[in-house]
């Protein structure tokens, strides 16, 4: 059957679900995304099991977990296992025109007929117009796709609200009206005492004393991105292709905003980093105003897209670990348990951990002697009584720790047997322990196509390939 539905997959980098107003945030951060959710399907309990950026996007694009694609972190020495196809490669083989507004490069560029890069002015010390640059590239890509005869698959990658949080006016004061440098405010003291990140924080929020300021700026970045994305939605309407275009909006991971003594970064296997949005809209294929509960996860995206395009057999041929969410959409009364009863979670950020999340429990197991914050404990959280994951009850429920650990290890053994691959987490290095020089504003390297190492005074682990932050002088 000849495909007729267009697909636009949008990644809102570093965007946690609970900061969107359509997910219940107390600030109205996303009026335009809220409208998309009202016109489509929103999954309330959608999770990214593998963080940070590289494994998150690789899982998004392949429908496979880290044991299949072998990408666990930002190390430049490890790429997906041979034979693992990206979604763009699959759809191109099925007759789709494929294009992206993106700058990840590497294997993320596979399968695209055209990639429109972007950049923004990083010489500005107080505001970066990231979303405007991405939107400008997006409109070019969209026009190019609409001007040809094939159905298209587009990937759009927005970088708000990734650090540094520097929303442009008028968003920079949209949610904050106080004095962020009030000398009487001590709420940032613990952050400034955190040696590993304090120099980096000083580069883009020097002398800030109020912890509520960077939180508000994170929300302002989301509001700014939402406003820019409204241009894309309007352009789809203007091209008269909204009805037959499947729009899938998600994120690679979330962000810590002071909930667990982790500040303004995406390390830690807490729901602040794992719980991300998933909104799908296609007026000709999907119902409007549907909100679905139950555990669902990143590997489900690719098989769902293929299933909606009547290409579901490919997900089986590709041995995708995710499940199509279409049956849940078509039978909403049966969706309360989602697509799975448990999610295997991993991180290889500034820390290396893995664990298991069920409807009730979260188990986190460290794979180092001590982590970035000096913690070596196994963590267990009862998500029903403690959804914020603030009280570690591992010592109170040792039987639950044993049961979930056995379930986690059994899952690993099964996945290694099925894939024939080694366990990637012990093999892949942690790239960095300390960031920031206190000199220029930092630029996330994982927004760059290049992979050469920066000659900066950050602390790296031996053998680690630092994919972290470039400075302005390297661009000159």
N, C-alpha and C positions, 0 to 999 in steps of 0.2 A: 504494500500500500504506500503510495507516495505521501510523504509527510507534508502537512499543510500548516501546522502550528509553529509559530516562532517562539523562541525561548530567550529570556533575558535573566541571567543569574547575577545577582548583585551581592557583593560582599562588603559589609560595613565593618571595616577592620576595628577590632578592640571594642566592640559595642555589646554591652551586657543587656540582657532583655529587660531587667527591672528598671532601667533608666529611660525606657520608652513609655510615653503616656498611654499607648494602646495596651501595654502590659501592666498598667496601674500606677505608674510613677506619679508622685504628687505634683510635679512640674509638667506643664504641657510642652514637652520637648519636641513632639513629632506629629503635628496636626496632619501633615500630608501622608506620612506612613499610616497614621490612624485611618485615613480615608481608604487607603489600599486594603487595610485589614477589614474594614467594613464591607468592602466589595469582594472580599475573597475569604481565605481560610487562614486562621492564626493558630499555631500550635503553642499551647501555654507552657509545656514542659519539655522543651527541646534543648539538647545538650551537645557540646563539642567535647568528645571524649579524649582528644589528643591535642595538647597545646605545646608550643605556641604557634606562630604564623605558618611555618612550613608544613608541619604535620597536619595542622588544621585545614589548610587549603588543599593539601594533597588528598586528605580523606574526603573533603568536599568534592573534589574533581574526579575521584576514582571509585567512590562507594566502597572503599576497602579500609581496613584498620591498619595500624602500624606494623602488625605482624605479617601482613600481606605486602604492603608497599615499602616498609622498612625505613621510613623517614620519621624520626622521633624528635628532632630539634632543628636548630639553625646551622648545624655543622655543614660546611660546604663540601665535605668529602663524601657525603652519603646522598644518593639519589634513588628514586624508585626502582624496584626490582625490574629486570628486563621482562618485557611482556605485559606489564601493567599499563593499560591505556588510560589516558586522560579523557574526560568527557568530550572535549573538543575534537579529539582524534576519532572517537566513536561516531559522533554526529556528522563529522565531515565525510566519513565513509558512507553514511546514510543519505548523502546528498545535500547536506546543509552548508550554507555559507557561514563561516565561523570568524568572529572578530572579537577583539577585546580592547578596553581602555584600562591598561594595567602597566605596571613596571616591575613585577616580580622577576620576569625573565626565567632563565634556567628551564627546568622541565615544565613549568607552568605555561610556557609559550608553545608547547607542542600542540599541533593540530589546528592552529589558527591561521586562516588565510591572511589576516591583517591584524596588526597590533598598533594601536595609537598610544604612544607614550605621553607622559605629562610630567611637569615639574612646577614648583611654585617658588616664589621669591623667599629664600631663607635669610636674606640680609636684614629683613625686618626683625627687630628684637622683641616686638610685642604682639605681632599678629601674623599668622600664616594663612593664606587663602587657598587651603588645600582643596576643599570641595569645589571651589570655582574652577580650578585647573582640571580636576577630574571631570566635572560636568562639561566643560568645553571640549575635552577629548571624547567624551561620551556622545555628544551631539554629532560630532564628525563621524563617529563609528555608526551611529544610528542612521544617519543620512546615507552613508555608504551601503549599509545593509538593506535599507528600504529601496534603494535605486536599482537593485539587481533582482533577478527573477526567482531565485531559490528561497525557500524558508531559511531563517537564520538562527544561529545561536550566538548570543553576545555574553561576554563576561565583563562586568563593570566592578572596579575595585576602588572604593572610597577609603580614605585614610583618616578621616575624623572618626572617633576622637582619640586616636593614638597620640601618645606624648610626643612633643611637648604640647600641653593644652594652651594654645594661643589663638583663640577665636577672634576674628576681626570685628571692628565696630559694625553695627550696634550690639552685636551678640556678646561682646566682651563684658558688658555690664547688664546683660539680660536677667541674670539670676543672682546678682550680687551687688549690693549697694553700700557695703560697709567699708572699713579701712583694713585692707588685708595685711598691712604692715604695722598695725597697732602694737606698740611695744609692751602693752599690758596684757596682750593675748599670748598665752603659753601653749596653745593647743598643738603647735607644730614642733614642740621641743623634742619629742621622741623621734620624729622624722629627721631632724637635724643632727641627732645623736647617732643615726644609722649610717655608719661609715661607708658601707658599700655603695650607697646611692646618693649621699648628700651632695657630692660635688656636681653630679648631673642635675639634681633638682635646683641647685644654686645657679645653674646656667640659664634656666628659663623661668624661675620664680624666685629671684634673689630677695632675701630679707622678708619673705612672707612669713607671717606669724599665725595666721588664722587658717586652720585646717579646712574650714568651710569654703574658703576661696578656691582652691584647686578642684574641690568637688563640684562647685558651681560652674567652674570653667569646663569641666568634663561634660556637664549637661549642656552648656552653651555650645560646645563643639557639635554635639548631636543636633541641637536645634538649627545651627548653621548648616550642617550637612543636609538636614531634612528640607530646609528652604531651597537649597541648591538642587536637590533631587526633584523638587516640584517642577523644575524646568524640563526634566526628562519625562515626567508624567504628562505634562502639557504637550510636549512634542509628540509623544505617542498618540495622543488624542488628535493632534493636528494632522498626523500622517494617516489617520483613520485605520490604525492597526491594533488598537488596544484590545478589541474583542477577541482577536485570534492570536494574542501574544501571551504566553505563559510567563508571568513575572514571579521570580523566586527571590526573596530578600532574606538574607541571613548574615552571620558574622563568623569569623574564624575562631574567636574566643572573646571573653569579657575583660574585666579589669578590676583590680583591687583598689578600693577607695577608703582605706583605713579600717576595714572591718576586722582584720585579723593581725594587726600590726605589720601588714604588708602595704606599702604605699605606692599608689599610682604606677602600677606595673601589672603584668599578667603572669606572675608566678604563684604557685599554690593551687592545689586541686580542690579548692572550695567552689561552691556554686556561683560565687561572684565572677569567677573566671570561666566556668563551664556552662552556665545557663545563658543561652543566646537566643535571639529571635529567629523565628521561621514564619514568614508570611508568604502565601502563594495566592496569586490572582490570575484567573483567565476566564472572563465572562462567558465564553463559549463552551468551557469545559468544567468549570468548578462552581459550586454554590457560593452565594454571598453571605457574609456575616456569620460564618461558622467558626466557633472556637473549640478546639479539641484538646482535651487533657490526656494524661498518660505519658509514660516515658517514651520519647522519640530521640533520635540522635543523628549526628552529622552523616554517617554512612548511608542513611536513608535517602539523602537528597538525590543522588545520581540515579538509583533505581526508580525513584518516584518520577523523575523527569522522563526517563525512558518508557515507563509504563504509561504515562499520560500521552506519549507520542506513539503508542501502539508498538513500542520496541522493547517490551518487557523481557523478551527472550534473551536479549543481549546481556542483561544484568546477570542472568544465570550463566551464560557462556563466559562472562568475565569473572565469575566467581566472586561477585560483590558480597560483602558481609552485611550490608544494609538491607533493609526491606522496603518495598514500595509502601507508601502511605496512602495510596489510592483506596485500598479496601477500607481503611479507617474513615476516609472522607465519605465514601459511598454508604457506609453503615455507621453513622455517628453514635448510635446507641451502644455499639460494641467497642468504643474507643477508650474507655476509661483506663485500661491497662497499657495503652499505647502499642508500640511495635516491639517492645521488649520488657522483661521484668527486671533486668539488671544491665548496667553499663560498665564495661571495663574501661578504666581511665588511666592515662599516663601523662607525665610531663617531663620534658628535658629542657628546662629554661635555665635559670640560675641555680635550680635544684633539680634533682632526679628522683622521681617518685612514681608509684602507680597504686591503683586501688580499685575499689568496686563501689558503685552507687546503686542502691535499690530504691524502692518506693519509701522505705522506712529508714534505711541505714546508709551511712557513708563511711567506708574504710579507706584510710590512707596509709601506705607503707613506704617509709623512706628507703632509698637504695644507696645512701651514703652514711658514713659514720655520724656526721652532723650536717645539717642543711645550712642554707645561707643565713638563717636566723638562729643558728646554734641549737636546733631541735633535732633529736634523734628518736623521738617517741613514735610509736604507732598511734594513729588517731582514729577514733570511732565517734560518730555523731548520730544521735537519734533525730532524724529529720522531722519527725512528727511533732516532737515536743521542743525541738531546738532547730528550727529551719535556718537560723543564721549561723549554725555550726560554730558555736561559741564555747560549748562545754564538752571537753573530751571525756567520754565515758568508757574508754577502753578497759580500765581497771575494774569498773563496775560490772561489765558484761564480757568477761573473758571468753565465755562460750560463743558469743556472737563473733568476736574477733577470730576465734579458731574456725568457725563455720564459714565466715566470709573469706578468710585467708585460703582455706581449702578450695572454695569455689573459684577464687581468683587464680590460684595456681593451676587448678584443673583446666580452667579456660586457656591459660597460657600454653599448657602442654598440648591441648587439643589443637590450638591454632598453629603451633609449630609443626605438629604432625601433618595437618592439612596442607599447609603452605610449603613445607620442606625447607623453610628459611630458619636462620638462627634467631635467637632472641635479640632484637636490635638494641634494647635499652642499655645493657651492659657494654655494648660495643661503641656506642656513640658518646663522645665527650661532652661535658658541660662546657659551653664556650667561654664563660666569663664569671668572675666573682665580684668585680668592682668596676663601676663605670663613672665617667665624668672627670674633667680636668679643671672645671671652674673657669674655663676660658671663653669659648664661643658657644652659641646655641647649638645643641646637638641635632643631628639629622638621622633618623632611623635608617640604618644600612639595609634593613629588609625591605626598603622601598627602592633599592638601587638595582640596576641590571649588572653592575660590576661586582666582583668578589675579591678584589685585592685587599690585603690587610692594611689597616691604618697604622701609621707610626705614632701611636699615642701612648700615654702612660696609664693605660688601664691594666688591671691585673687579669691575666689569662691563665687557664690551666694548661700545663704542658700537653701538646698534641691537640689542643682545641683550636678550631678555626673560628675566630671571632666574627660573628655576623651581628654587629651591634649598632654602633653609631659612628658616623663620619663627622668631621668638623668643616667649617666653611673654608679654612685655608687649603684643604685638599682639593676643593673645587676650582681654585684660582690658578 
